[in-house]
Amino acid sequence: MGHTFAEKLLAHYAKKNDVVPGEIVTVHPDHLLMHDNAAPIVKKITADLDVYGICDPSMPIIVLDHVIPAADEKTAANHQLIRGFVKKYNLPYFYDVGEGVCHQIVVEKGLALPGKLLLGSDSHTCSYGAVGAFSTGIDRTEAAALLLTGETWLKVPKSIRIILLGSIHSPVSAKDVVLWVIGQIGASGADYYSVEYQGDVAQFSIDDRFTIANMGVEMGAKNAVFPVDKVTTKYLQSLRVASTQYTAVSADPDAVYASTLNVPLDEIPPMVAVPHHVDNVKPVAEVAGIHLHQCLLGTCTNGRVSDLKVAAKILKGKTVHRDIRLLVLPASRQVYLDALKEGYIDIFLKAGGVVLPPGCGPCLGAHQGVLAPGERCLSTSNRNFKGRMGCKDAEIYLASPATVAASAIHGVITDPRSEVKP
Amino acid sequence: MRVWRYGDDVNTDMLFPGKYTYTCSTAEEIKPHLLEDLDPSFAKGAQRGDLIIAGKNFGCGSSREQPVVGLAAVGISAVVAGSFARIFYRASINQGLLLIECPEAVKAYRTGDAVAVDVEKSLVTIGTRSFSFPRLPPEILAIRDAGGLLPYTRARLKKRKSC
């Protein structure tokens, strides 16, 4: 009997020949991601660290991104504490304010590689399945214990197979595909499961795969992963990662899956998740015309150059509707630089947009674009929970960069097919 | 003992709004904001020994552990739900908070029913009916029974002297 991606990878990390779903294994992950929450994590174990030190200083990755630049004295003091911690323990993988959103940085710096195991104290750690890594979120306390011991337990998950069939047609994008999938599976339909994307994946760039894997947790998945193919190896070569630096893990052809979902790509229209649950999805056409106040383009879900390119093409020479604040959030400094070079930032600014520093921005409601009661935001981010953008009496809709750009022009939810000829 | 009843997909923003995530970390900072956007009466009224009964996918969303730290600090004796999101589930083990996955018990519950939990026997009783719930594997129970992951880790490190 063959094995799934998760079974093979976790068996390797557990130093076993074979594992079965439900089995508890002890693993030493390659990396542990933390962000601004490294401050409360470190505070939990300051005295323990003085005695035992950090088990593996090459394990932690710390990226300051959630509230950057610091919004107040408290967040500034947290950043200060983290910088002191990094210096004290001489940690090699630290990225200060302005580098970008943690998940983008992990991939962009070549820290997530095929066949690697990464844990992170952030739910969207599942993003690195885009490059064939097994990655999943944990809580702060577990991150603290990992700093001390370097190891933790994982339950080997059952797996769901999602087979992508056919082709998507511009302006339909990876975001529309993943929203459609979440609508089918539901917010809890993949709880505890490993999700493997298969089928006609070659048309999806690493940016696209990132968007899809990033939202795995929105259907409850433990991890979401794409096969490693030419698209992956070419991307990693662009980061100067040689194929000798990793060993890809792929599911056996006769692996056993708990269920299979076939995705008819040709039939998927531009999609939107309506308040207040991510699985509450509809075709954009069904909600077109709803008035908006803010449009957010970017984040760890859709803040890469290819995303900004799609939006820039739609916004070129246009002006954002007078009722709309368009916020642009590049996922990293590198993305920002590339977008500047390509002229996209120029287009956004001339259209009336506001470009935010690469980080999490208003996505989690802490600053830089918090909503007022009664306001409505259309966002390329990954969550539309009530209160998510700082106000429980506001509404968040989720969509693709093309839909957000088209809607920003008209001030209402707009099907991007009206702006872009397929 | 009071039972607090909630529906499906109670997410971490409902349990503890994201806007406080980077300014509130201690139990005392967290408690006043628990369930703020879902049920403002919870933070004022919840007492030690109270119990939550909820639908499926309780705790979905963010990895923030404030909801778990807060519920444990208030003294919530157990959360009984149809199912739990996995990071929340793990976080609860790590904080020593008892989660009971038992959709049958959730379905059976009617307002006013007495609810009792017998951890030893893995039984939850709603009114006069009892339902069994899955037991955690022993190696995981050991973490919860130690009072959470940090006390458990400290005890292990003391024995090992190094990682």
Chai-1 contact restraints between the chains, C-beta under 6 A:
chainA,res_idxA,chainB,res_idxB,connection_type,confidence,min_distance_angstrom,max_distance_angstrom,comment,restraint_id
A,I24,B,P137,contact,1.0,0.0,6.0,A-B,restraint_1
A,I24,B,E139,contact,1.0,0.0,6.0,A-B,restraint_2
A,D36,B,Y22,contact,1.0,0.0,6.0,A-B,restraint_3
A,P40,B,S25,contact,1.0,0.0,6.0,A-B,restraint_4
A,Y52,B,L157,contact,1.0,0.0,6.0,A-B,restraint_5
A,C55,B,C163,contact,1.0,0.0,6.0,A-B,restraint_6
A,H66,B,Y22,contact,1.0,0.0,6.0,A-B,restraint_7
A,V67,B,Y22,contact,1.0,0.0,6.0,A-B,restraint_8
A,K74,B,T23,contact,1.0,0.0,6.0,A-B,restraint_9
A,T75,B,Y22,contact,1.0,0.0,6.0,A-B,restraint_10
A,S121,B,S63,contact,1.0,0.0,6.0,A-B,restraint_11
A,D122,B,S63,contact,1.0,0.0,6.0,A-B,restraint_12
A,S123,B,S62,contact,1.0,0.0,6.0,A-B,restraint_13
A,S123,B,S63,contact,1.0,0.0,6.0,A-B,restraint_14
A,S123,B,I87,contact,1.0,0.0,6.0,A-B,restraint_15
A,G137,B,S63,contact,1.0,0.0,6.0,A-B,restraint_16
A,G137,B,I87,contact,1.0,0.0,6.0,A-B,restraint_17
A,D139,B,S63,contact,1.0,0.0,6.0,A-B,restraint_18
A,D139,B,E65,contact,1.0,0.0,6.0,A-B,restraint_19
A,D139,B,A91,contact,1.0,0.0,6.0,A-B,restraint_20
A,D139,B,N94,contact,1.0,0.0,6.0,A-B,restraint_21
A,R140,B,E65,contact,1.0,0.0,6.0,A-B,restraint_22
A,T141,B,N94,contact,1.0,0.0,6.0,A-B,restraint_23
A,T141,B,L149,contact,1.0,0.0,6.0,A-B,restraint_24
A,E142,B,N94,contact,1.0,0.0,6.0,A-B,restraint_25
A,A145,B,L149,contact,1.0,0.0,6.0,A-B,restraint_26
A,A145,B,T153,contact,1.0,0.0,6.0,A-B,restraint_27
A,L148,B,T153,contact,1.0,0.0,6.0,A-B,restraint_28
A,T149,B,C163,contact,1.0,0.0,6.0,A-B,restraint_29
A,G150,B,C163,contact,1.0,0.0,6.0,A-B,restraint_30
A,A187,B,D9,contact,1.0,0.0,6.0,A-B,restraint_31
A,A187,B,N57,contact,1.0,0.0,6.0,A-B,restraint_32
A,S188,B,K56,contact,1.0,0.0,6.0,A-B,restraint_33
A,S188,B,N57,contact,1.0,0.0,6.0,A-B,restraint_34
A,D191,B,S83,contact,1.0,0.0,6.0,A-B,restraint_35
A,Y192,B,R86,contact,1.0,0.0,6.0,A-B,restraint_36
A,G220,B,A85,contact,1.0,0.0,6.0,A-B,restraint_37
A,K222,B,R86,contact,1.0,0.0,6.0,A-B,restraint_38
A,H277,B,D9,contact,1.0,0.0,6.0,A-B,restraint_39
A,L364,B,G18,contact,1.0,0.0,6.0,A-B,restraint_40
A,G365,B,G18,contact,1.0,0.0,6.0,A-B,restraint_41
A,G365,B,K19,contact,1.0,0.0,6.0,A-B,restraint_42
A,A366,B,K19,contact,1.0,0.0,6.0,A-B,restraint_43
A,F385,B,N11,contact,1.0,0.0,6.0,A-B,restraint_44
A,F385,B,D13,contact,1.0,0.0,6.0,A-B,restraint_45
A,K386,B,D37,contact,1.0,0.0,6.0,A-B,restraint_46
A,G387,B,D13,contact,1.0,0.0,6.0,A-B,restraint_47
A,G387,B,P17,contact,1.0,0.0,6.0,A-B,restraint_48
A,G387,B,D37,contact,1.0,0.0,6.0,A-B,restraint_49
A,R388,B,D13,contact,1.0,0.0,6.0,A-B,restraint_50
A,G390,B,K19,contact,1.0,0.0,6.0,A-B,restraint_51
A,K392,B,D37,contact,1.0,0.0,6.0,A-B,restraint_52
